[in-house]
């Protein structure tokens, strides 16, 4: 299992576990992480699974493609250089311990 640490703006960090090949969004939804709305279910048609990736892990991720970058332009909380859509982060063994910060709002 791969451990992910979700840090919400207004609460204590929450830990969840997922399997290699799952997206961070899928893990968040299954664990009931309230800061991930995931309205489109991971179809890359909304920006309600916005997270900011801890810099220690950012280099382990493939670069965001054009579609993801376009959706990041529509996040409710302004995107930062660390912003990604959690539906596009696929778990691998290298991401064990991944830490993501949740924005103040997804809407």
KOLKOLBA-672182 format. One record per atom (N, C-alpha, C): chain; atom name; x, y, z. Coordinates in pm, 1 decimal, m for minus. Layout:
BEGIN
<'A','CA',<X,Y,Z>>
...
//
This chain:
BEGIN
<'A','N',<83.1,m119.4,0.0>>
<'A','CA',<0.0,0.0,0.0>>
<'A','C',<87.4,125.5,0.0>>
<'A','N',<36.2,228.1,m61.8>>
<'A','CA',<104.4,357.1,m72.1>>
<'A','C',<32.0,454.8,20.2>>
<'A','N',<106.3,519.0,108.2>>
<'A','CA',<48.9,615.1,202.1>>
<'A','C',<51.9,755.0,141.5>>
<'A','N',<m60.4,824.7,154.5>>
<'A','CA',<m71.4,964.3,109.7>>
<'A','C',<m113.9,1047.2,229.5>>
<'A','N',<m48.8,1160.6,248.3>>
<'A','CA',<m81.6,1255.0,354.9>>
<'A','C',<m154.0,1374.2,292.7>>
<'A','N',<m278.1,1395.0,335.3>>
<'A','CA',<m358.8,1507.5,288.0>>
<'A','C',<m358.9,1614.1,396.4>>
<'A','N',<m314.3,1734.6,362.2>>
<'A','CA',<m309.5,1843.4,459.0>>
<'A','C',<m413.6,1947.1,419.2>>
<'A','N',<m520.7,1953.8,497.5>>
<'A','CA',<m628.0,2049.5,471.6>>
<'A','C',<m592.9,2184.1,533.4>>
<'A','N',<m647.1,2288.4,474.7>>
<'A','CA',<m618.9,2424.2,521.2>>
<'A','C',<m670.1,2448.3,662.5>>
<'A','N',<m778.5,2380.3,700.7>>
<'A','CA',<m842.7,2411.3,828.0>>
<'A','C',<m855.7,2292.7,923.2>>
<'A','N',<m776.8,2187.1,902.9>>
<'A','CA',<m786.5,2073.0,994.1>>
<'A','C',<m653.5,1997.9,1000.8>>
<'A','N',<m654.1,1894.3,1081.0>>
<'A','CA',<m534.8,1811.9,1097.8>>
<'A','C',<m507.4,1731.6,970.3>>
<'A','N',<m381.9,1697.3,946.3>>
<'A','CA',<m350.8,1611.6,830.9>>
<'A','C',<m423.2,1477.4,842.5>>
<'A','N',<m461.1,1422.9,728.4>>
<'A','CA',<m528.3,1293.6,722.2>>
<'A','C',<m444.8,1202.1,634.4>>
<'A','N',<m429.2,1078.8,680.0>>
<'A','CA',<m354.1,980.0,605.3>>
<'A','C',<m450.1,881.2,540.4>>
<'A','N',<m419.4,842.4,418.3>>
<'A','CA',<m499.0,741.4,349.0>>
<'A','C',<m403.0,650.8,272.9>>
<'A','N',<m449.5,530.1,243.9>>
<'A','CA',<m365.7,435.1,171.4>>
<'A','C',<m431.9,395.7,40.8>>
<'A','N',<m349.8,383.0,m61.6>>
<'A','CA',<m398.4,341.1,m191.5>>
<'A','C',<m306.0,238.4,m251.6>>
<'A','N',<m346.6,189.0,m366.8>>
<'A','CA',<m269.9,87.3,m437.5>>
<'A','C',<m197.7,148.9,m556.1>>
<'A','N',<m86.9,88.4,m592.1>>
<'A','CA',<m15.5,130.1,m712.2>>
<'A','C',<m113.0,125.2,m829.8>>
<'A','N',<m112.8,232.0,m909.1>>
<'A','CA',<m201.5,242.6,m1024.3>>
<'A','C',<m326.9,323.2,m998.8>>
<'A','N',<m363.7,343.5,m872.9>>
<'A','CA',<m477.8,429.4,m841.2>>
<'A','C',<m435.4,574.8,m852.8>>
<'A','N',<m532.2,662.2,m874.7>>
<'A','CA',<m501.9,805.3,m871.2>>
<'A','C',<m516.7,855.0,m728.0>>
<'A','N',<m451.4,964.5,m698.2>>
<'A','CA',<m464.5,1026.7,m566.5>>
<'A','C',<m610.4,1065.3,m542.6>>
<'A','N',<m680.0,1109.2,m646.0>>
<'A','CA',<m821.1,1143.8,m633.7>>
<'A','C',<m903.9,1022.8,m593.3>>
<'A','N',<m880.3,906.9,m653.8>>
<'A','CA',<m954.7,786.0,m618.7>>
<'A','C',<m934.3,749.2,m472.5>>
<'A','N',<m811.9,760.9,m425.8>>
<'A','CA',<m782.1,731.0,m285.3>>
<'A','C',<m855.2,829.1,m194.7>>
<'A','N',<m851.2,958.1,m230.9>>
<'A','CA',<m917.2,1061.3,m149.2>>
<'A','C',<m1067.3,1037.1,m140.6>>
<'A','N',<m1130.0,1006.5,m251.2>>
<'A','CA',<m1274.7,983.2,m252.2>>
<'A','C',<m1308.2,860.1,m168.2>>
<'A','N',<m1233.4,752.7,m185.8>>
<'A','CA',<m1259.5,630.0,m109.3>>
<'A','C',<m1240.9,651.5,40.3>>
<'A','N',<m1148.0,740.3,77.1>>
<'A','CA',<m1120.1,767.2,218.2>>
<'A','C',<m1209.1,876.4,276.2>>
<'A','N',<m1291.3,938.6,193.2>>
<'A','CA',<m1380.3,1044.4,242.0>>
<'A','C',<m1309.0,1174.1,274.4>>
<'A','N',<m1201.9,1203.8,204.5>>
<'A','CA',<m1129.4,1329.1,226.4>>
<'A','C',<m1219.0,1443.7,178.4>>
<'A','N',<m1261.3,1528.2,270.1>>
<'A','CA',<m1361.6,1630.4,237.2>>
<'A','C',<m1308.9,1741.6,146.6>>
<'A','N',<m1180.8,1761.4,137.4>>
<'A','CA',<m1127.1,1868.9,54.4>>
<'A','C',<m1111.7,1834.2,m92.0>>
<'A','N',<m1149.7,1712.5,m131.0>>
<'A','CA',<m1143.9,1670.8,m271.2>>
<'A','C',<m1286.7,1644.3,m317.1>>
<'A','N',<m1339.5,1732.2,m402.4>>
<'A','CA',<m1477.1,1717.0,m448.6>>
<'A','C',<m1486.9,1615.2,m563.0>>
<'A','N',<m1394.5,1620.6,m657.3>>
<'A','CA',<m1388.1,1525.3,m769.0>>
<'A','C',<m1520.7,1515.8,m844.1>>
<'A','N',<m1578.2,1629.1,m877.1>>
<'A','CA',<m1709.1,1632.9,m941.5>>
<'A','C',<m1715.8,1553.8,m1072.3>>
<'A','N',<m1609.9,1551.9,m1150.0>>
<'A','CA',<m1614.4,1482.6,m1279.4>>
<'A','C',<m1568.0,1337.6,m1269.8>>
<'A','N',<m1532.3,1293.5,m1151.6>>
<'A','CA',<m1491.7,1154.7,m1134.1>>
<'A','C',<m1359.7,1118.8,m1199.0>>
<'A','N',<m1276.7,1216.2,m1221.8>>
<'A','CA',<m1145.2,1189.5,m1279.5>>
<'A','C',<m1139.7,1195.3,m1430.5>>
<'A','N',<m1238.6,1257.0,m1492.4>>
<'A','CA',<m1244.7,1264.9,m1638.7>>
<'A','C',<m1172.2,1387.4,m1694.9>>
<'A','N',<m1106.3,1464.4,m1608.8>>
<'A','CA',<m1030.9,1583.4,m1648.6>>
<'A','C',<m1120.2,1689.1,m1714.3>>
<'A','N',<m1241.0,1704.7,m1657.7>>
<'A','CA',<m1332.4,1806.1,m1709.4>>
<'A','C',<m1373.8,1906.3,m1603.0>>
<'A','N',<m1310.9,1901.4,m1487.2>>
<'A','CA',<m1334.9,2000.3,m1382.8>>
<'A','C',<m1201.0,2022.3,m1311.6>>
<'A','N',<m1199.9,2101.2,m1212.6>>
<'A','CA',<m1075.8,2126.1,m1138.4>>
<'A','C',<m1101.4,2113.4,m988.9>>
<'A','N',<m1194.8,2024.8,m951.7>>
<'A','CA',<m1232.9,2014.0,m811.7>>
<'A','C',<m1156.6,1905.5,m735.8>>
<'A','N',<m1043.6,1864.6,m791.0>>
<'A','CA',<m954.4,1772.2,m719.4>>
<'A','C',<m814.9,1834.8,m709.6>>
<'A','N',<m811.8,1965.7,m713.5>>
<'A','CA',<m689.0,2045.0,m707.7>>
<'A','C',<m612.6,2018.0,m577.8>>
<'A','N',<m484.3,1993.9,m589.2>>
<'A','CA',<m395.3,1979.2,m473.8>>
<'A','C',<m263.7,2049.4,m504.9>>
<'A','N',<m188.4,2077.3,m400.3>>
<'A','CA',<m52.6,2129.2,m416.5>>
<'A','C',<42.2,2020.6,m365.0>>
<'A','N',<131.5,1976.8,m451.3>>
<'A','CA',<222.0,1866.6,m420.7>>
<'A','C',<344.1,1917.6,m346.1>>
<'A','N',<378.1,1847.6,m238.5>>
<'A','CA',<498.8,1878.9,m162.4>>
<'A','C',<618.3,1874.6,m257.9>>
<'A','N',<705.5,1975.6,m253.6>>
<'A','CA',<819.7,1981.2,m345.8>>
<'A','C',<908.4,1856.9,m344.3>>
<'A','N',<913.3,1786.1,m232.4>>
<'A','CA',<995.1,1664.6,m226.5>>
<'A','C',<945.0,1557.7,m322.6>>
<'A','N',<818.8,1565.2,m360.7>>
<'A','CA',<759.8,1464.7,m448.4>>
<'A','C',<735.6,1515.7,m589.9>>
<'A','N',<735.8,1646.3,m609.1>>
<'A','CA',<702.7,1704.2,m739.3>>
<'A','C',<792.6,1650.3,m850.9>>
<'A','N',<919.7,1633.7,m823.5>>
<'A','CA',<1012.9,1585.9,m925.9>>
<'A','C',<988.5,1439.9,m963.1>>
<'A','N',<914.2,1367.3,m881.1>>
<'A','CA',<885.1,1226.8,m908.7>>
<'A','C',<764.4,1209.4,m1000.5>>
<'A','N',<693.5,1317.8,m1026.2>>
<'A','CA',<573.8,1312.9,m1109.5>>
<'A','C',<605.4,1351.2,m1253.2>>
<'A','N',<536.5,1289.9,m1348.3>>
<'A','CA',<551.0,1339.4,m1486.0>>
<'A','C',<494.5,1480.9,m1493.5>>
<'A','N',<542.7,1556.8,m1586.8>>
<'A','CA',<493.8,1693.6,m1603.7>>
<'A','C',<345.9,1691.9,m1640.3>>
<'A','N',<275.4,1794.0,m1595.8>>
<'A','CA',<133.9,1808.9,m1632.5>>
<'A','C',<124.3,1831.5,m1782.9>>
<'A','N',<27.4,1766.0,m1845.9>>
<'A','CA',<10.1,1786.0,m1989.6>>
<'A','C',<m76.8,1909.9,m2014.3>>
<'A','N',<m98.1,1941.3,m2140.4>>
<'A','CA',<m172.8,2060.8,m2177.1>>
<'A','C',<m314.8,2063.6,m2124.0>>
<'A','N',<m382.9,1948.0,m2123.6>>
<'A','CA',<m520.2,1943.1,m2073.3>>
<'A','C',<m525.5,1972.9,m1924.0>>
<'A','N',<m432.9,1914.0,m1848.9>>
<'A','CA',<m430.1,1939.4,m1704.4>>
<'A','C',<m397.1,2085.6,m1676.9>>
<'A','N',<m300.2,2139.1,m1748.2>>
<'A','CA',<m264.4,2280.1,m1729.3>>
<'A','C',<m382.4,2371.5,m1761.2>>
<'A','N',<m458.6,2337.5,m1863.8>>
<'A','CA',<m575.8,2418.1,m1899.0>>
<'A','C',<m679.4,2414.5,m1787.3>>
<'A','N',<m702.1,2296.6,m1727.7>>
<'A','CA',<m799.4,2286.3,m1619.3>>
<'A','C',<m750.7,2358.3,m1493.4>>
<'A','N',<m620.8,2357.7,m1469.8>>
<'A','CA',<m566.5,2427.3,m1352.2>>
<'A','C',<m593.0,2577.4,m1358.7>>
<'A','N',<m618.2,2629.0,m1477.6>>
<'A','CA',<m651.3,2771.0,m1492.4>>
<'A','C',<m789.5,2802.5,m1434.9>>
<'A','N',<m869.9,2698.5,m1407.2>>
<'A','CA',<m1006.1,2718.0,m1358.8>>
<'A','C',<m1024.3,2681.3,m1212.0>>
<'A','N',<m915.9,2663.7,m1137.6>>
<'A','CA',<m929.8,2627.1,m996.7>>
<'A','C',<m987.3,2743.6,m917.4>>
<'A','N',<m1068.7,2710.6,m817.4>>
<'A','CA',<m1130.0,2813.3,m733.3>>
<'A','C',<m1024.8,2887.6,m652.1>>
<'A','N',<m930.8,2813.2,m597.2>>
<'A','CA',<m816.6,2872.1,m527.9>>
<'A','C',<m706.0,2883.1,m632.2>>
<'A','N',<m647.3,2999.8,m650.1>>
<'A','CA',<m548.2,3015.0,m756.5>>
<'A','C',<m439.5,2907.6,m752.7>>
<'A','N',<m409.6,2855.0,m870.3>>
<'A','CA',<m305.9,2753.7,m883.3>>
<'A','C',<m169.2,2814.1,m852.9>>
<'A','N',<m82.1,2729.7,m803.0>>
<'A','CA',<57.1,2767.5,m774.1>>
<'A','C',<148.0,2678.2,m858.6>>
<'A','N',<278.1,2702.3,m858.2>>
<'A','CA',<367.7,2612.1,m931.6>>
<'A','C',<360.4,2466.9,m882.2>>
<'A','N',<315.0,2445.9,m759.4>>
<'A','CA',<303.7,2310.9,m702.8>>
<'A','C',<167.6,2246.5,m731.2>>
<'A','N',<77.9,2318.5,m797.4>>
<'A','CA',<m57.9,2268.6,m820.4>>
<'A','C',<m62.6,2156.7,m922.9>>
<'A','N',<m146.6,2057.8,m890.9>>
<'A','CA',<m177.2,1947.7,m982.5>>
<'A','C',<m321.7,1907.7,m958.5>>
<'A','N',<m378.4,1836.7,m1052.2>>
<'A','CA',<m509.4,1776.0,m1032.3>>
<'A','C',<m483.5,1634.7,m983.1>>
<'A','N',<m543.5,1600.2,m869.7>>
<'A','CA',<m513.0,1471.1,m808.3>>
<'A','C',<m559.2,1353.3,m893.5>>
<'A','N',<m651.3,1375.5,m986.3>>
<'A','CA',<m693.5,1267.4,m1075.8>>
<'A','C',<m583.3,1231.1,m1174.6>>
<'A','N',<m485.4,1317.5,m1188.2>>
<'A','CA',<m376.9,1294.5,m1283.2>>
<'A','C',<m249.0,1243.9,m1217.1>>
<'A','N',<m252.2,1227.0,m1085.9>>
<'A','CA',<m136.3,1174.0,m1013.1>>
<'A','C',<m162.4,1026.4,m987.6>>
<'A','N',<m88.1,941.5,m1057.4>>
<'A','CA',<m104.9,796.9,m1046.3>>
<'A','C',<0.3,742.9,m950.6>>
<'A','N',<m45.2,665.4,m855.2>>
<'A','CA',<44.3,614.7,m751.0>>
<'A','C',<143.9,512.3,m804.0>>
<'A','N',<266.3,527.8,m756.6>>
<'A','CA',<374.9,432.9,m782.5>>
<'A','C',<446.6,411.6,m649.9>>
<'A','N',<532.1,312.9,m643.9>>
<'A','CA',<606.2,285.4,m520.5>>
<'A','C',<688.0,406.6,m477.6>>
<'A','N',<739.2,482.1,m572.4>>
<'A','CA',<821.3,599.6,m540.9>>
<'A','C',<741.7,707.8,m468.5>>
<'A','N',<608.6,704.5,m478.8>>
<'A','CA',<524.6,808.5,m417.1>>
<'A','C',<477.7,772.7,m277.1>>
<'A','N',<527.5,662.9,m220.0>>
<'A','CA',<488.0,627.5,m84.1>>
<'A','C',<526.1,741.1,10.3>>
<'A','N',<430.2,790.0,87.3>>
<'A','CA',<451.9,902.7,176.9>>
<'A','C',<419.2,1037.1,113.5>>
<'A','N',<366.6,1034.5,m8.1>>
<'A','CA',<329.8,1157.1,m78.7>>
<'A','C',<249.0,1248.8,12.4>>
<'A','N',<284.2,1376.5,10.1>>
<'A','CA',<211.1,1476.8,87.3>>
<'A','C',<154.2,1579.3,m9.3>>
<'A','N',<23.9,1603.2,2.7>>
<'A','CA',<m41.8,1704.8,m78.6>>
<'A','C',<m120.2,1797.6,12.5>>
<'A','N',<m116.8,1923.8,m20.8>>
<'A','CA',<m192.6,2024.9,53.0>>
<'A','C',<m322.1,2050.4,m23.4>>
<'A','N',<m431.4,2060.3,49.7>>
<'A','CA',<m561.1,2087.1,m12.8>>
<'A','C',<m586.8,2237.0,m12.4>>
<'A','N',<m645.7,2288.6,m119.4>>
<'A','CA',<m676.0,2431.4,m122.1>>
<'A','C',<m787.8,2466.1,m23.9>>
<'A','N',<m800.4,2593.2,6.2>>
<'A','CA',<m906.3,2638.0,97.8>>
<'A','C',<m1045.0,2604.4,44.7>>
<'A','N',<m1060.5,2603.0,m87.7>>
<'A','CA',<m1189.4,2573.0,m147.5>>
<'A','C',<m1170.0,2512.2,m285.7>>
<'A','N',<m1260.0,2422.9,m323.7>>
<'A','CA',<m1260.8,2366.7,m459.5>>
<'A','C',<m1366.8,2437.4,m545.0>>
<'A','N',<m1448.4,2525.9,m481.8>>
<'A','CA',<m1556.3,2596.5,m555.3>>
<'A','C',<m1541.8,2745.2,m538.5>>
//
